[in-house]
Amino acid sequence: MSCYLLTVLTKKQEVDAIIRDTIDKVLVLHFDRASDLVCLQLDDILSKLAWEVSKFARVALVDIDSNEIQVYVKYFDISFKPSTVCFFFFFF
């Protein structure tokens, strides 16, 4: 991934941890690949946006070329690159 301002996830354990640990914020997982120009442009936009939404959202990049991430690519049925998945967990 090209963006050094955002968290880049390349392992299933990292995705599991960020989903589990992000509470009371929107979690934005952006599935893309570093070799795609459109993905790089969206990474740049997301990196600029991440600071502005940091009080209520957390943005992370997920490298779809990683073998360990394929379980999530299949689970979320990621067929278009790039794709974005958003979560919100609220606990009392």
N, C-alpha and C positions, 0 to 999 in steps of 0.2 A: 504494500500500500504506500501511497505517496505522502499521505498526510501525517505529519508528526505531531499535530495538535490533538488528534483524537486517539482514543484507545483502539488498538488493532487486535482483533481476536483471531487466532489461528488454530486453537485447540478446543475440543468439545468441553473440557473442564473449565476453560476460561468463559465460554458462553454460559455454561451451567452456573458458574459463580456470579457473573454479572446479572443474570436473571434473578438468582436467589437474593443477591445483596442490594438490589435497587428497590427500595421501598419508598412509597409516597412520592414517586416521581415517574414521569413517563420514560420508558426505556425505548430508544430508537436504535434498532439494529439494522445497519445498512449493509446488505450482502452485495459485494462487488469484487472485481479483480483489478489488480494494479496495471495490467497490460492493456486495458481498455480506455481509450481517450474520454469517452462519455463518463465512465466511472470516475476518472481523475477530476473531471470538471465538477461532478456532483460532490466528490470528497472535499474539494476546495470550498464549495458553497456550504456544505455541512460544517466544516471547521470554523467558518465565520459565524454561522448560526449558533453553534454549540455554546459559545460564551454568553450570548444574549439569552438563551433559554436555560442556562445552567441552574437557575433557582427551581425550575419545575420539570426539567428533562435532562436525561443523560444520553449522549449520542456515542455509539461505538461502531466501528467498521468490522465486518466479518469477511475474511478472505475465503471466497468460495472455491478457490483452487486448492485449499488445504484438504487432504484426505480425511482428517479427523472431523471436519465441519460437514461432510457429506450427509451425516445423519440428520442435521438440521435442515440442510437443503431439501432433503426428501420429506422430512416432517412438515415443513412449512410450504412444501410444493413450490419451491423457487424455480420457476422456469424462465423468467426474464431476468437478464442481468443489465443493470443493477435492479435490485428489489429492496424494499424497506418494510420491516415488520416493527410494529409499535406495541408495547405492553404498558399496562398500568395496574399496579397492585396497591391496594389500600388496606392496611390492617389497623384495627382498633387497639 
